């Protein structure tokens, strides 16, 4: 009796491992498909032309201000 339940437990574990591996593979394929469809290339071919990295950085990151504290 114990041997049969142990065999069923092993079979159930193998089945669960197979299902989890299959679902992870499907999810990875779907994520790759979404990335490829929407994020692999710019929307417009000339979208990245004329982008000066310094200009973009100065627009996105405000200049540092040195504020003096009121307490000496």
Secondary structure as GFF3:
##gff-version 3
##sequence-region A 1 72
A	DSSP	alpha_helix	2	38	.	.	.	ID=ss1
A	DSSP	alpha_helix	53	60	.	.	.	ID=ss2
###
